[in-house]
C-alpha cells in the first residue's frame, strides 16, 4: 500500500524524507567541490558560476538518491 512513498529516515527522533536528506547532501557536496576548486585555483575557470555550482549540487543530490535509495 505504501510502495509509492519515498523512504523515510529517522534523524534524532524526527522523520525526514529521503529527498530532503539528499538535498542537504547535495548542498554541502557542492560547497565542498567549490572549496576544492578554490584551493586548486580552478575556480576562475568555471564559467558561468551561477549555473555550474547549482548543477554540481543537483548532480550530487541525484547521485546520492541513486546510490542509497533505489532498489
Secondary structure, 3 states (H helix, E strand, C coil): CCCCCCCEEEECCEEEEHHHHHHHHHHHHHHHHHHHHHHCCCHHHCCCHHHHHHHHHHHHHHHHHHHHHCC
